[in-house]
Amino acid sequence: MTPASDELRIRRLAIPREAREWLAVPKVVYAGDPNFIPQLDLLEKQRIDPRKAPFFTFGQAVFLVAHRGATPVGRLTAQINRRHLEFHRDNTGHFGFFDCANDPEAAHALLAEAQKWLKEQGLSRIMGPFSFSINEECGCLVEGFDSPPAMLMPPGKPYIGHFLEENGLSKVIDLFAYRTKPERVPVRIAQLADRAARFGTVEIRHFDMRRYRAEIDLLIDIYNDAWSDSWGFVPFSTAEIDSLAHELKPFFRDEYGRFLMIEGKEVGFAVGLPDLNGIIASFGGRLLPFNWLKLIWTMKRETWRTGRIPFLGVRRAWRTTPRGSALVVLLVKDLVEQASSRYDMDWAEYSWVRETDSRMVSLGEAIAGPPAKTYRIFAKPI
């Protein structure tokens, strides 16, 4: 536990001017943790910059940091997501980026300040962590501390979930991450995929980088339709799509994405990406002077050892039919077969999956067994 000898101080940072202080917190909190992977400072600065980050086209946030003396011991955002409020009408504000040393007083002070600010904005409930929205990093890690997180998944400490509970927040939903070494397709998965292939004229085509932006737009259109009835869903905004397209392009290849087509029309998609975390683990958050060359070389030679499937979906009209599960399986089988035949991977992660989505949970368990990691969303009235 962090010594409480120095007086605790909570500061509200001016971003981007004080971004360096914000970025320093997780490096202190997770110092010595072999499973912590510092994110690239350049990208982290961009994602919190109100002048650049897509979230700030429809939201606002305050950035809070806790210090004891000169040492940062925690950080937290409180934010208002207008798209969430328009879509759900639940008068709920959010918190995110909750990284904290084992310091209960600091955790309490950060959460109290976040709740106070949200209440002053007229909101009556706090929920999170969302960093910043449900379309970005989500959840507090509550199980699976024995391995590093995949890209775009948050790190965690076992005590952080307890801090939230001690401050009156309770579970809303769990989000699962499944991991497997893609050596072979389980028999049950192969059977379901074969069944799906017999549904009329079914085929799979790869992403077409020559039509990159149009393909991204099609992917998001299917995604927004596929998950529109799921817990917490908020459709991607135009600004978020623009940002996603820009960030993915340097790392994307045709074979990383595929569309499921029925009678010539795209009804589903899946994206499998190299796990950036596995590549930058030794970078310490820095690209200069030579880490950028290591990153480019690894991507060019495809020597990465871990991957993640962050996007997967079938249009709701198909997903909710008896054929829906088999169609999703067909997409996953195609990715797994590619990974097993082309790449020597330690694991591939399927994340995240809502615990309430029984079909996707069953698929994850059929491929990989129990979840490798569980992330929890918490909430309380304020």
C-alpha positions in Angstrom: 0.0 0.0 0.0 1.2 3.5 -0.8 2.5 5.4 2.3 0.1 8.1 3.4 2.8 10.3 5.0 2.6 13.0 2.4 -0.6 15.1 2.1 -2.9 14.1 -0.7 -3.5 16.6 -3.4 -6.1 16.5 -6.3 -5.4 18.6 -9.3 -7.5 19.2 -12.4 -5.2 19.3 -15.4 -5.3 21.6 -18.4 -5.0 19.4 -21.4 -3.1 19.4 -23.8 -0.7 21.8 -21.9 -0.3 19.4 -19.0 -0.6 16.1 -20.9 2.9 15.0 -19.8 1.8 14.9 -16.2 -1.3 12.9 -17.2 0.8 10.4 -19.1 3.2 10.0 -16.2 0.6 8.5 -13.9 0.3 4.9 -15.2 4.1 4.5 -15.5 4.3 5.2 -11.8 1.3 3.2 -10.7 2.4 0.1 -12.7 6.1 0.4 -12.2 7.6 -3.1 -11.8 4.5 -4.8 -13.1 5.7 -7.3 -15.8 2.2 -7.3 -17.4 2.0 -3.5 -17.9 2.7 -2.2 -21.4 3.2 1.6 -21.7 1.2 3.0 -24.6 2.8 5.2 -27.2 3.0 8.7 -25.8 2.4 10.2 -29.2 -1.0 8.4 -29.6 -2.0 8.9 -26.0 -1.5 12.6 -26.3 -3.7 12.7 -29.4 -6.5 10.6 -27.8 -6.9 13.1 -24.9 -6.4 16.3 -26.9 -9.7 18.2 -27.2 -8.5 19.7 -30.5 -7.9 16.3 -32.1 -9.7 13.5 -30.3 -13.1 12.5 -31.9 -14.8 12.2 -28.4 -14.7 16.0 -28.0 -16.9 16.5 -31.0 -19.7 15.2 -28.9 -18.4 15.2 -25.3 -16.5 17.0 -22.6 -14.2 15.8 -19.9 -12.2 16.9 -16.9 -8.8 15.3 -16.1 -8.0 14.6 -12.4 -4.6 13.6 -11.0 -3.8 12.7 -7.4 -0.4 13.4 -5.9 1.4 12.7 -2.7 4.2 15.2 -2.5 5.8 15.1 -5.9 4.6 11.6 -6.7 1.5 11.0 -8.8 -0.6 8.2 -7.3 -3.7 8.2 -9.4 -5.7 9.6 -12.3 -9.3 9.7 -13.5 -11.5 11.4 -16.0 -15.1 12.4 -15.6 -16.9 12.9 -18.9 -20.2 13.7 -20.5 -21.0 11.8 -23.6 -23.9 13.5 -25.4 -24.3 10.7 -27.9 -24.8 8.3 -25.1 -27.4 10.6 -23.5 -29.2 11.1 -26.7 -29.3 7.4 -27.4 -30.1 6.1 -23.8 -31.7 9.1 -22.1 -30.5 7.8 -18.7 -29.0 11.0 -17.3 -25.7 9.1 -16.8 -22.2 10.6 -16.8 -19.1 8.5 -17.1 -15.6 8.1 -15.7 -12.5 6.5 -17.2 -8.7 6.2 -17.3 -8.8 5.0 -13.7 -5.2 4.1 -12.8 -4.4 4.3 -9.1 -1.8 3.1 -6.7 -2.9 1.0 -3.7 -4.0 4.1 -1.9 -7.7 4.0 -0.8 -7.7 7.7 0.1 -6.5 8.7 -3.3 -9.1 6.5 -5.0 -11.9 8.0 -2.8 -10.8 11.6 -3.5 -10.6 11.1 -7.3 -14.0 9.4 -7.4 -15.6 12.0 -5.1 -14.3 14.8 -7.3 -15.6 13.1 -10.5 -19.0 12.6 -9.0 -19.1 16.2 -7.7 -18.3 17.6 -11.2 -20.9 15.3 -12.9 -23.5 16.3 -10.4 -22.8 20.0 -11.0 -23.5 19.3 -14.7 -27.0 18.0 -13.8 -26.3 14.3 -14.1 -27.7 11.8 -11.6 -25.6 8.7 -12.1 -22.0 7.8 -12.7 -20.9 4.7 -14.8 -17.6 3.3 -16.1 -14.8 2.9 -16.7 -15.1 4.2 -20.3 -11.9 5.7 -21.7 -13.7 7.7 -23.2 -16.7 5.9 -24.7 -18.0 2.4 -25.2 -16.4 2.5 -28.6 -13.0 2.9 -27.0 -11.4 1.1 -23.9 -14.0 -0.2 -21.5 -14.1 -1.8 -18.1 -12.2 -2.4 -15.0 -10.1 -5.6 -15.0 -11.4 -7.9 -12.3 -10.0 -11.3 -13.4 -7.0 -12.2 -15.5 -4.1 -10.3 -14.0 -1.5 -12.9 -15.0 -0.9 -11.7 -18.6 -0.6 -8.4 -20.5 -3.7 -6.9 -22.0 -4.2 -6.9 -25.7 -4.3 -3.7 -27.7 -7.1 -1.2 -26.8 -7.8 -3.2 -23.6 -7.0 -1.5 -20.3 -4.4 -2.7 -17.7 -5.5 -3.2 -14.1 -4.7 -4.0 -10.5 -6.7 -6.4 -8.3 -7.5 -3.7 -5.8 -9.0 -1.2 -8.2 -12.3 -3.0 -8.5 -12.4 -3.2 -4.7 -11.9 0.6 -4.5 -14.9 1.1 -6.8 -17.1 -1.1 -4.6 -15.9 0.5 -1.4 -17.0 3.9 -2.9 -20.5 2.6 -3.5 -20.3 1.5 -7.1 -21.7 -1.9 -8.1 -21.5 -4.2 -11.0 -23.6 -3.4 -14.1 -22.2 -5.9 -16.6 -19.0 -8.0 -17.3 -17.1 -8.0 -20.6 -15.1 -11.1 -21.5 -11.9 -11.6 -23.4 -11.2 -15.0 -24.8 -7.7 -16.2 -25.9 -6.6 -19.2 -27.9 -3.6 -20.4 -29.8 -4.9 -20.7 -33.4 -3.5 -24.1 -34.2 -6.6 -25.8 -35.3 -10.3 -25.2 -35.5 -12.4 -27.1 -32.9 -14.6 -29.8 -34.4 -17.8 -28.1 -33.3 -16.8 -24.8 -34.9 -15.9 -26.5 -38.1 -19.3 -28.3 -38.2 -21.2 -25.0 -37.6 -19.1 -23.2 -40.3 -19.8 -26.0 -42.8 -23.5 -25.6 -42.0 -23.4 -21.9 -42.6 -21.6 -22.4 -45.9 -24.7 -24.2 -47.2 -27.1 -21.2 -46.6 -27.7 -20.3 -50.2 -24.9 -18.4 -52.0 -22.5 -17.7 -49.1 -19.0 -16.5 -49.7 -16.2 -14.6 -47.9 -14.2 -11.9 -49.5 -11.1 -10.0 -48.1 -11.0 -6.3 -47.4 -10.0 -4.3 -50.5 -7.3 -1.7 -49.6 -7.8 -0.1 -53.0 -11.2 1.0 -51.7 -10.0 1.6 -48.1 -12.4 4.3 -46.9 -15.4 2.8 -48.6 -14.6 -0.5 -47.0 -14.3 1.1 -43.5 -17.7 2.9 -44.0 -19.3 -0.5 -45.0 -17.7 -2.2 -42.0 -19.1 0.5 -39.6 -22.5 0.4 -41.2 -22.7 -3.4 -40.6 -21.3 -2.9 -37.1 -23.8 -0.3 -36.1 -26.7 -2.5 -37.4 -25.4 -5.7 -35.9 -25.0 -4.5 -32.3 -27.8 -1.8 -32.2 -29.9 -3.9 -29.7 -27.0 -4.7 -27.4 -26.3 -3.4 -23.9 -24.7 0.1 -23.9 -24.6 0.4 -27.7 -23.9 3.9 -29.1 -23.4 4.1 -32.9 -20.0 5.3 -34.2 -20.0 9.0 -35.0 -18.6 10.4 -38.2 -15.6 11.8 -36.3 -15.0 8.4 -34.7 -15.1 6.7 -38.1 -12.7 9.3 -39.6 -10.3 8.7 -36.7 -10.5 4.9 -36.9 -9.9 4.9 -40.6 -6.8 7.1 -40.1 -5.3 5.1 -37.2 -5.8 1.7 -38.7 -4.6 2.4 -42.2 -0.8 2.1 -41.5 -1.3 -1.3 -39.9 -4.0 -2.8 -42.1 -3.8 -5.3 -45.0 -6.4 -6.9 -47.2 -6.2 -10.2 -45.3 -6.8 -8.7 -41.9 -10.4 -8.0 -42.7 -13.1 -10.0 -44.4 -16.8 -9.6 -45.4 -19.4 -12.3 -45.3 -21.6 -12.2 -48.4 -25.0 -13.8 -49.0 -26.2 -13.7 -52.6 -23.6 -11.1 -53.4 -24.4 -8.7 -50.6 -22.3 -8.0 -47.5 -24.1 -9.0 -44.3 -21.2 -9.6 -41.9 -17.6 -8.8 -41.2 -14.6 -9.7 -39.1 -11.3 -7.9 -38.5 -8.2 -9.5 -37.0 -5.3 -7.3 -36.2 -1.7 -7.7 -35.0 -1.6 -7.0 -31.3 0.2 -3.7 -31.1 0.8 -4.2 -27.4 2.9 -7.2 -28.1 5.1 -5.2 -30.5 5.6 -2.0 -28.4 6.0 -3.7 -25.0 9.7 -2.8 -24.8 9.3 0.7 -26.2 8.6 2.5 -22.8 6.0 4.6 -24.7 8.6 6.1 -27.0 8.9 5.9 -30.8 12.2 7.9 -31.0 14.9 7.5 -31.8 14.7 3.9 -33.3 11.5 2.3 -32.0 9.6 3.5 -35.0 11.9 1.4 -37.2 11.3 -1.7 -35.0 7.6 -1.1 -35.3 7.7 -0.8 -39.1 10.0 -3.8 -39.5 7.9 -6.0 -37.3 4.7 -5.1 -39.3 6.5 -5.5 -42.6 7.9 -8.9 -41.7 4.8 -10.0 -39.8 6.8 -11.4 -37.0 4.3 -10.4 -34.3 3.2 -13.2 -32.0 -0.2 -12.1 -30.7 -3.4 -10.7 -32.3 -6.8 -9.5 -31.5 -10.3 -9.6 -33.2 -11.7 -6.3 -32.1 -14.5 -6.0 -34.7 -17.0 -8.8 -35.6 -20.6 -8.7 -36.5 -23.5 -9.9 -38.7 -26.4 -7.7 -39.6 -29.2 -8.0 -37.0 -31.7 -9.4 -39.6 -29.4 -12.4 -40.0 -27.9 -12.5 -36.5 -31.2 -13.0 -34.8 -32.2 -16.0 -36.9 -31.2 -19.6 -36.2 -28.6 -19.2 -38.9 -27.0 -16.2 -37.1 -24.5 -18.1 -34.8 -23.3 -20.3 -37.7 -22.6 -17.2 -39.9 -20.5 -15.7 -37.1 -18.7 -19.0 -36.7 -17.9 -19.0 -40.5 -16.2 -15.7 -40.2 -14.2 -16.7 -37.1 -13.2 -20.0 -38.7 -11.8 -18.2 -41.7 -9.6 -15.9 -39.5 -8.4 -18.8 -37.4 -7.4 -20.9 -40.4 -5.5 -18.0 -41.8 -3.7 -17.4 -38.5 -2.8 -21.1 -38.0 -1.5 -21.5 -41.5 0.4 -18.2 -42.0 1.5 -16.9 -38.6 3.2 -18.6 -35.6 1.1 -17.0 -32.9 1.2 -17.4 -29.2 -2.5 -16.4 -28.9 -5.3 -14.5 -30.5 -7.9 -12.7 -28.4 -11.6 -12.3 -29.1 -12.7 -9.3 -27.2 -14.8 -7.9 -25.8 -18.0 -10.0 -25.4 -20.9 -8.9 -23.2 -21.9 -11.5 -20.7 -25.5 -11.0 -21.7 -24.8 -12.1 -25.3 -25.2 -15.8 -24.9 -24.5 -16.7 -28.5 -21.1 -14.9 -28.5 -20.2 -16.2 -25.1 -21.0 -19.8 -26.3 -18.8 -19.1 -29.4 -15.9 -17.8 -27.3 -16.1 -20.8 -24.9 -16.2 -23.2 -27.8 -13.1 -21.7 -29.4 -11.1 -20.9 -26.3 -12.7 -22.2 -23.1 -13.3 -19.8 -20.1 -12.5 -16.1 -20.5 -8.8 -15.2 -20.1 -9.8 -11.8 -18.8 -13.0 -10.2 -17.3 -13.6 -6.5 -17.4 -16.4 -5.0 -15.3 -18.6 -1.9 -15.7 -19.7 -0.2 -12.4 -22.3 2.4 -11.6 -24.0 4.3 -8.8 -26.5 7.1 -8.3 -25.0 10.5 -7.4 
